[in-house]
Amino acid sequence: MSIDLPEPIADYFGADRINGDAVARCFTSNAVVKDEGHTYTGIDAIRKWQTEASAKYRYTAVRLASEKQGSTTVVTSRLTGTFPGSPVTLRYFFRLERGKISFLEIVP
């Protein structure tokens, strides 16, 4: 299924299959990511978060829906892989700034 996404968000999901550096390039310099009860602030922390998650888990994601909630884009995705509770449906809450992601929260 093809979901129409703003370019920075589409770039994030494409980069997620590559590596932490590719993901980090999708974010502003002072961006914040919240995932699994942790908060990661800035490019270096985001790069490390993605690199460690990719090394720890193997997964595939299928985007199911996208909706706008004010200044936030919410993407619903189903992940299947080598992690506890697989498969899981996650919601990604994105905020954009100057053509990049400034905030991302991932919620089960």
CNS distance restraints for C-alpha pairs under 8 A (distance, minus, plus):
assign (resid   1 and name CA) (resid  62 and name CA) 7.87 0.50 0.50
assign (resid   1 and name CA) (resid  63 and name CA) 7.35 0.50 0.50
assign (resid   1 and name CA) (resid  64 and name CA) 7.18 0.50 0.50
assign (resid   2 and name CA) (resid  63 and name CA) 7.75 0.50 0.50
assign (resid   3 and name CA) (resid  63 and name CA) 6.89 0.50 0.50
assign (resid   3 and name CA) (resid  64 and name CA) 7.27 0.50 0.50
assign (resid   3 and name CA) (resid  65 and name CA) 6.42 0.50 0.50
assign (resid   3 and name CA) (resid  66 and name CA) 6.76 0.50 0.50
assign (resid   4 and name CA) (resid  66 and name CA) 7.47 0.50 0.50
assign (resid   5 and name CA) (resid   9 and name CA) 6.19 0.50 0.50
assign (resid   5 and name CA) (resid  10 and name CA) 5.63 0.50 0.50
assign (resid   5 and name CA) (resid  66 and name CA) 7.18 0.50 0.50
assign (resid   6 and name CA) (resid  10 and name CA) 6.24 0.50 0.50
assign (resid   7 and name CA) (resid  11 and name CA) 5.97 0.50 0.50
assign (resid   7 and name CA) (resid  99 and name CA) 7.93 0.50 0.50
assign (resid   8 and name CA) (resid  12 and name CA) 6.22 0.50 0.50
assign (resid   8 and name CA) (resid  26 and name CA) 6.21 0.50 0.50
assign (resid   8 and name CA) (resid  96 and name CA) 7.75 0.50 0.50
assign (resid   8 and name CA) (resid  99 and name CA) 6.32 0.50 0.50
assign (resid   8 and name CA) (resid 100 and name CA) 5.45 0.50 0.50
assign (resid   8 and name CA) (resid 101 and name CA) 6.42 0.50 0.50
assign (resid   9 and name CA) (resid  13 and name CA) 6.45 0.50 0.50
assign (resid   9 and name CA) (resid  26 and name CA) 7.90 0.50 0.50
assign (resid   9 and name CA) (resid  94 and name CA) 7.64 0.50 0.50
assign (resid   9 and name CA) (resid 101 and name CA) 7.27 0.50 0.50
assign (resid  10 and name CA) (resid  14 and name CA) 6.24 0.50 0.50
assign (resid  11 and name CA) (resid  15 and name CA) 5.94 0.50 0.50
assign (resid  11 and name CA) (resid  26 and name CA) 6.71 0.50 0.50
assign (resid  12 and name CA) (resid  16 and name CA) 6.04 0.50 0.50
assign (resid  12 and name CA) (resid  23 and name CA) 5.80 0.50 0.50
assign (resid  12 and name CA) (resid  26 and name CA) 5.86 0.50 0.50
assign (resid  13 and name CA) (resid  17 and name CA) 7.30 0.50 0.50
assign (resid  14 and name CA) (resid  18 and name CA) 7.44 0.50 0.50
assign (resid  15 and name CA) (resid  19 and name CA) 6.60 0.50 0.50
assign (resid  15 and name CA) (resid  22 and name CA) 5.16 0.50 0.50
assign (resid  15 and name CA) (resid  23 and name CA) 5.08 0.50 0.50
assign (resid  16 and name CA) (resid  20 and name CA) 7.52 0.50 0.50
assign (resid  16 and name CA) (resid  22 and name CA) 7.42 0.50 0.50
assign (resid  16 and name CA) (resid  23 and name CA) 5.89 0.50 0.50
assign (resid  16 and name CA) (resid  50 and name CA) 7.89 0.50 0.50
assign (resid  18 and name CA) (resid  22 and name CA) 6.43 0.50 0.50
assign (resid  18 and name CA) (resid  23 and name CA) 7.83 0.50 0.50
assign (resid  19 and name CA) (resid  23 and name CA) 6.45 0.50 0.50
assign (resid  19 and name CA) (resid  50 and name CA) 7.27 0.50 0.50
assign (resid  19 and name CA) (resid  51 and name CA) 6.37 0.50 0.50
assign (resid  19 and name CA) (resid  54 and name CA) 7.53 0.50 0.50
assign (resid  20 and name CA) (resid  24 and name CA) 6.02 0.50 0.50
assign (resid  20 and name CA) (resid  46 and name CA) 7.64 0.50 0.50
assign (resid  20 and name CA) (resid  47 and name CA) 4.61 0.50 0.50
assign (resid  20 and name CA) (resid  48 and name CA) 6.72 0.50 0.50
assign (resid  20 and name CA) (resid  49 and name CA) 7.64 0.50 0.50
assign (resid  20 and name CA) (resid  50 and name CA) 4.91 0.50 0.50
assign (resid  20 and name CA) (resid  51 and name CA) 4.64 0.50 0.50
assign (resid  21 and name CA) (resid  25 and name CA) 6.37 0.50 0.50
assign (resid  21 and name CA) (resid  47 and name CA) 5.77 0.50 0.50
assign (resid  22 and name CA) (resid  26 and name CA) 7.14 0.50 0.50
assign (resid  23 and name CA) (resid  27 and name CA) 7.55 0.50 0.50
assign (resid  23 and name CA) (resid  46 and name CA) 7.93 0.50 0.50
assign (resid  23 and name CA) (resid  47 and name CA) 6.84 0.50 0.50
assign (resid  23 and name CA) (resid  50 and name CA) 7.20 0.50 0.50
assign (resid  24 and name CA) (resid  43 and name CA) 5.61 0.50 0.50
assign (resid  24 and name CA) (resid  44 and name CA) 7.61 0.50 0.50
assign (resid  24 and name CA) (resid  46 and name CA) 5.95 0.50 0.50
assign (resid  24 and name CA) (resid  47 and name CA) 5.13 0.50 0.50
assign (resid  25 and name CA) (resid  43 and name CA) 7.76 0.50 0.50
assign (resid  26 and name CA) (resid 100 and name CA) 5.65 0.50 0.50
assign (resid  26 and name CA) (resid 101 and name CA) 6.10 0.50 0.50
assign (resid  27 and name CA) (resid  31 and name CA) 5.96 0.50 0.50
assign (resid  27 and name CA) (resid  43 and name CA) 6.96 0.50 0.50
assign (resid  27 and name CA) (resid 100 and name CA) 5.15 0.50 0.50
assign (resid  27 and name CA) (resid 101 and name CA) 4.49 0.50 0.50
assign (resid  27 and name CA) (resid 102 and name CA) 5.91 0.50 0.50
assign (resid  28 and name CA) (resid  42 and name CA) 7.68 0.50 0.50
assign (resid  28 and name CA) (resid  43 and name CA) 7.38 0.50 0.50
assign (resid  28 and name CA) (resid  97 and name CA) 7.41 0.50 0.50
assign (resid  28 and name CA) (resid 100 and name CA) 5.65 0.50 0.50
assign (resid  28 and name CA) (resid 101 and name CA) 5.94 0.50 0.50
assign (resid  28 and name CA) (resid 102 and name CA) 5.36 0.50 0.50
assign (resid  29 and name CA) (resid  42 and name CA) 5.50 0.50 0.50
assign (resid  29 and name CA) (resid  43 and name CA) 5.58 0.50 0.50
assign (resid  30 and name CA) (resid  41 and name CA) 6.29 0.50 0.50
assign (resid  30 and name CA) (resid  42 and name CA) 4.48 0.50 0.50
assign (resid  30 and name CA) (resid  43 and name CA) 6.91 0.50 0.50
assign (resid  30 and name CA) (resid 102 and name CA) 7.13 0.50 0.50
assign (resid  31 and name CA) (resid  41 and name CA) 5.77 0.50 0.50
assign (resid  31 and name CA) (resid  42 and name CA) 5.22 0.50 0.50
assign (resid  31 and name CA) (resid  43 and name CA) 7.05 0.50 0.50
assign (resid  31 and name CA) (resid 101 and name CA) 6.90 0.50 0.50
assign (resid  31 and name CA) (resid 102 and name CA) 4.35 0.50 0.50
assign (resid  31 and name CA) (resid 103 and name CA) 5.51 0.50 0.50
assign (resid  32 and name CA) (resid  39 and name CA) 6.86 0.50 0.50
assign (resid  32 and name CA) (resid  40 and name CA) 5.61 0.50 0.50
assign (resid  32 and name CA) (resid  41 and name CA) 4.51 0.50 0.50
assign (resid  32 and name CA) (resid  42 and name CA) 6.45 0.50 0.50
assign (resid  32 and name CA) (resid  46 and name CA) 7.89 0.50 0.50
assign (resid  32 and name CA) (resid 102 and name CA) 6.38 0.50 0.50
assign (resid  32 and name CA) (resid 103 and name CA) 4.88 0.50 0.50
assign (resid  32 and name CA) (resid 104 and name CA) 6.39 0.50 0.50
assign (resid  33 and name CA) (resid  39 and name CA) 5.69 0.50 0.50
assign (resid  33 and name CA) (resid  40 and name CA) 5.05 0.50 0.50
assign (resid  33 and name CA) (resid  41 and name CA) 6.49 0.50 0.50
assign (resid  33 and name CA) (resid  46 and name CA) 6.95 0.50 0.50
assign (resid  33 and name CA) (resid 103 and name CA) 5.86 0.50 0.50
assign (resid  33 and name CA) (resid 104 and name CA) 4.74 0.50 0.50
assign (resid  33 and name CA) (resid 105 and name CA) 5.69 0.50 0.50
assign (resid  34 and name CA) (resid  38 and name CA) 5.64 0.50 0.50
assign (resid  34 and name CA) (resid  39 and name CA) 4.49 0.50 0.50
assign (resid  34 and name CA) (resid  40 and name CA) 6.35 0.50 0.50
assign (resid  34 and name CA) (resid 104 and name CA) 6.28 0.50 0.50
assign (resid  34 and name CA) (resid 105 and name CA) 4.56 0.50 0.50
assign (resid  34 and name CA) (resid 106 and name CA) 6.30 0.50 0.50
assign (resid  35 and name CA) (resid  39 and name CA) 6.61 0.50 0.50
assign (resid  35 and name CA) (resid 105 and name CA) 6.09 0.50 0.50
assign (resid  35 and name CA) (resid 106 and name CA) 5.24 0.50 0.50
assign (resid  35 and name CA) (resid 107 and name CA) 7.20 0.50 0.50
assign (resid  36 and name CA) (resid 106 and name CA) 7.64 0.50 0.50
assign (resid  36 and name CA) (resid 107 and name CA) 7.91 0.50 0.50
assign (resid  40 and name CA) (resid  45 and name CA) 5.38 0.50 0.50
assign (resid  40 and name CA) (resid  46 and name CA) 5.82 0.50 0.50
assign (resid  40 and name CA) (resid  49 and name CA) 7.34 0.50 0.50
assign (resid  41 and name CA) (resid  45 and name CA) 5.84 0.50 0.50
assign (resid  41 and name CA) (resid  46 and name CA) 6.71 0.50 0.50
assign (resid  42 and name CA) (resid  46 and name CA) 6.23 0.50 0.50
assign (resid  43 and name CA) (resid  47 and name CA) 6.00 0.50 0.50
assign (resid  44 and name CA) (resid  48 and name CA) 6.21 0.50 0.50
assign (resid  45 and name CA) (resid  49 and name CA) 6.09 0.50 0.50
assign (resid  46 and name CA) (resid  50 and name CA) 6.22 0.50 0.50
assign (resid  47 and name CA) (resid  51 and name CA) 6.06 0.50 0.50
assign (resid  48 and name CA) (resid  52 and name CA) 6.02 0.50 0.50
assign (resid  49 and name CA) (resid  53 and name CA) 6.12 0.50 0.50
assign (resid  50 and name CA) (resid  54 and name CA) 6.04 0.50 0.50
assign (resid  51 and name CA) (resid  55 and name CA) 6.26 0.50 0.50
assign (resid  52 and name CA) (resid  56 and name CA) 6.11 0.50 0.50
assign (resid  53 and name CA) (resid  57 and name CA) 5.92 0.50 0.50
assign (resid  54 and name CA) (resid  58 and name CA) 6.54 0.50 0.50
assign (resid  57 and name CA) (resid  81 and name CA) 7.06 0.50 0.50
assign (resid  57 and name CA) (resid  82 and name CA) 5.49 0.50 0.50
assign (resid  57 and name CA) (resid  83 and name CA) 6.01 0.50 0.50
assign (resid  58 and name CA) (resid  81 and name CA) 5.42 0.50 0.50
assign (resid  58 and name CA) (resid  82 and name CA) 5.37 0.50 0.50
assign (resid  58 and name CA) (resid  83 and name CA) 7.65 0.50 0.50
assign (resid  59 and name CA) (resid  79 and name CA) 6.35 0.50 0.50
assign (resid  59 and name CA) (resid  80 and name CA) 5.38 0.50 0.50
assign (resid  59 and name CA) (resid  81 and name CA) 3.92 0.50 0.50
assign (resid  59 and name CA) (resid  82 and name CA) 6.35 0.50 0.50
assign (resid  60 and name CA) (resid  79 and name CA) 5.64 0.50 0.50
assign (resid  60 and name CA) (resid  80 and name CA) 5.50 0.50 0.50
assign (resid  60 and name CA) (resid  81 and name CA) 6.33 0.50 0.50
assign (resid  61 and name CA) (resid  77 and name CA) 6.28 0.50 0.50
assign (resid  61 and name CA) (resid  78 and name CA) 5.55 0.50 0.50
assign (resid  61 and name CA) (resid  79 and name CA) 4.47 0.50 0.50
assign (resid  61 and name CA) (resid  80 and name CA) 6.59 0.50 0.50
assign (resid  62 and name CA) (resid  77 and name CA) 5.44 0.50 0.50
assign (resid  62 and name CA) (resid  78 and name CA) 5.25 0.50 0.50
assign (resid  62 and name CA) (resid  79 and name CA) 6.59 0.50 0.50
assign (resid  63 and name CA) (resid  75 and name CA) 7.10 0.50 0.50
assign (resid  63 and name CA) (resid  76 and name CA) 6.01 0.50 0.50
assign (resid  63 and name CA) (resid  77 and name CA) 4.18 0.50 0.50
assign (resid  63 and name CA) (resid  78 and name CA) 6.42 0.50 0.50
assign (resid  64 and name CA) (resid  75 and name CA) 7.54 0.50 0.50
assign (resid  64 and name CA) (resid  76 and name CA) 5.48 0.50 0.50
assign (resid  64 and name CA) (resid  77 and name CA) 5.28 0.50 0.50
assign (resid  64 and name CA) (resid  78 and name CA) 7.04 0.50 0.50
assign (resid  65 and name CA) (resid  75 and name CA) 5.71 0.50 0.50
assign (resid  65 and name CA) (resid  76 and name CA) 5.15 0.50 0.50
assign (resid  65 and name CA) (resid  77 and name CA) 7.16 0.50 0.50
assign (resid  66 and name CA) (resid  73 and name CA) 6.90 0.50 0.50
assign (resid  66 and name CA) (resid  74 and name CA) 5.57 0.50 0.50
assign (resid  66 and name CA) (resid  75 and name CA) 4.39 0.50 0.50
assign (resid  66 and name CA) (resid  76 and name CA) 6.33 0.50 0.50
assign (resid  67 and name CA) (resid  73 and name CA) 5.78 0.50 0.50
assign (resid  67 and name CA) (resid  74 and name CA) 5.30 0.50 0.50
assign (resid  67 and name CA) (resid  75 and name CA) 6.63 0.50 0.50
assign (resid  68 and name CA) (resid  72 and name CA) 5.90 0.50 0.50
assign (resid  68 and name CA) (resid  73 and name CA) 4.58 0.50 0.50
assign (resid  68 and name CA) (resid  74 and name CA) 6.22 0.50 0.50
assign (resid  69 and name CA) (resid  73 and name CA) 6.09 0.50 0.50
assign (resid  69 and name CA) (resid  74 and name CA) 7.10 0.50 0.50
assign (resid  71 and name CA) (resid  95 and name CA) 6.38 0.50 0.50
assign (resid  71 and name CA) (resid  96 and name CA) 7.95 0.50 0.50
assign (resid  72 and name CA) (resid  93 and name CA) 6.31 0.50 0.50
assign (resid  72 and name CA) (resid  94 and name CA) 5.49 0.50 0.50
assign (resid  72 and name CA) (resid  95 and name CA) 4.97 0.50 0.50
assign (resid  72 and name CA) (resid  96 and name CA) 7.77 0.50 0.50
assign (resid  73 and name CA) (resid  92 and name CA) 7.96 0.50 0.50
assign (resid  73 and name CA) (resid  93 and name CA) 5.89 0.50 0.50
assign (resid  73 and name CA) (resid  94 and name CA) 5.15 0.50 0.50
assign (resid  73 and name CA) (resid  95 and name CA) 6.51 0.50 0.50
assign (resid  74 and name CA) (resid  91 and name CA) 6.46 0.50 0.50
assign (resid  74 and name CA) (resid  92 and name CA) 5.49 0.50 0.50
assign (resid  74 and name CA) (resid  93 and name CA) 4.66 0.50 0.50
assign (resid  74 and name CA) (resid  94 and name CA) 6.31 0.50 0.50
assign (resid  75 and name CA) (resid  91 and name CA) 5.61 0.50 0.50
assign (resid  75 and name CA) (resid  92 and name CA) 5.06 0.50 0.50
assign (resid  75 and name CA) (resid  93 and name CA) 6.69 0.50 0.50
assign (resid  76 and name CA) (resid  89 and name CA) 6.95 0.50 0.50
assign (resid  76 and name CA) (resid  90 and name CA) 5.76 0.50 0.50
assign (resid  76 and name CA) (resid  91 and name CA) 4.49 0.50 0.50
assign (resid  76 and name CA) (resid  92 and name CA) 6.35 0.50 0.50
assign (resid  77 and name CA) (resid  89 and name CA) 5.64 0.50 0.50
assign (resid  77 and name CA) (resid  90 and name CA) 5.36 0.50 0.50
assign (resid  77 and name CA) (resid  91 and name CA) 6.36 0.50 0.50
assign (resid  77 and name CA) (resid  92 and name CA) 7.79 0.50 0.50
assign (resid  78 and name CA) (resid  87 and name CA) 6.90 0.50 0.50
assign (resid  78 and name CA) (resid  88 and name CA) 5.67 0.50 0.50
assign (resid  78 and name CA) (resid  89 and name CA) 4.27 0.50 0.50
assign (resid  78 and name CA) (resid  90 and name CA) 6.19 0.50 0.50
assign (resid  79 and name CA) (resid  86 and name CA) 7.04 0.50 0.50
assign (resid  79 and name CA) (resid  87 and name CA) 5.53 0.50 0.50
assign (resid  79 and name CA) (resid  88 and name CA) 5.37 0.50 0.50
assign (resid  79 and name CA) (resid  89 and name CA) 6.21 0.50 0.50
assign (resid  79 and name CA) (resid  90 and name CA) 7.37 0.50 0.50
assign (resid  80 and name CA) (resid  86 and name CA) 5.31 0.50 0.50
assign (resid  80 and name CA) (resid  87 and name CA) 4.32 0.50 0.50
assign (resid  80 and name CA) (resid  88 and name CA) 6.64 0.50 0.50
assign (resid  81 and name CA) (resid  86 and name CA) 5.89 0.50 0.50
assign (resid  81 and name CA) (resid  87 and name CA) 6.73 0.50 0.50
assign (resid  82 and name CA) (resid  86 and name CA) 7.00 0.50 0.50
assign (resid  88 and name CA) (resid 108 and name CA) 7.25 0.50 0.50
assign (resid  89 and name CA) (resid 108 and name CA) 6.22 0.50 0.50
assign (resid  90 and name CA) (resid 106 and name CA) 6.62 0.50 0.50
assign (resid  90 and name CA) (resid 107 and name CA) 5.59 0.50 0.50
assign (resid  90 and name CA) (resid 108 and name CA) 4.49 0.50 0.50
assign (resid  91 and name CA) (resid 106 and name CA) 5.74 0.50 0.50
assign (resid  91 and name CA) (resid 107 and name CA) 5.16 0.50 0.50
assign (resid  91 and name CA) (resid 108 and name CA) 6.23 0.50 0.50
assign (resid  92 and name CA) (resid 104 and name CA) 6.64 0.50 0.50
assign (resid  92 and name CA) (resid 105 and name CA) 5.76 0.50 0.50
assign (resid  92 and name CA) (resid 106 and name CA) 4.60 0.50 0.50
assign (resid  92 and name CA) (resid 107 and name CA) 6.46 0.50 0.50
assign (resid  93 and name CA) (resid 103 and name CA) 7.72 0.50 0.50
assign (resid  93 and name CA) (resid 104 and name CA) 5.41 0.50 0.50
assign (resid  93 and name CA) (resid 105 and name CA) 5.08 0.50 0.50
assign (resid  93 and name CA) (resid 106 and name CA) 6.41 0.50 0.50
assign (resid  94 and name CA) (resid 101 and name CA) 6.75 0.50 0.50
assign (resid  94 and name CA) (resid 102 and name CA) 7.65 0.50 0.50
assign (resid  94 and name CA) (resid 103 and name CA) 5.64 0.50 0.50
assign (resid  94 and name CA) (resid 104 and name CA) 4.67 0.50 0.50
assign (resid  94 and name CA) (resid 105 and name CA) 6.85 0.50 0.50
assign (resid  95 and name CA) (resid 101 and name CA) 5.93 0.50 0.50
assign (resid  95 and name CA) (resid 102 and name CA) 5.69 0.50 0.50
assign (resid  95 and name CA) (resid 103 and name CA) 5.05 0.50 0.50
assign (resid  95 and name CA) (resid 104 and name CA) 6.65 0.50 0.50
assign (resid  96 and name CA) (resid 100 and name CA) 5.50 0.50 0.50
assign (resid  96 and name CA) (resid 101 and name CA) 4.47 0.50 0.50
assign (resid  96 and name CA) (resid 102 and name CA) 5.26 0.50 0.50
assign (resid  96 and name CA) (resid 103 and name CA) 6.98 0.50 0.50
assign (resid  97 and name CA) (resid 101 and name CA) 6.14 0.50 0.50
assign (resid  97 and name CA) (resid 102 and name CA) 5.71 0.50 0.50
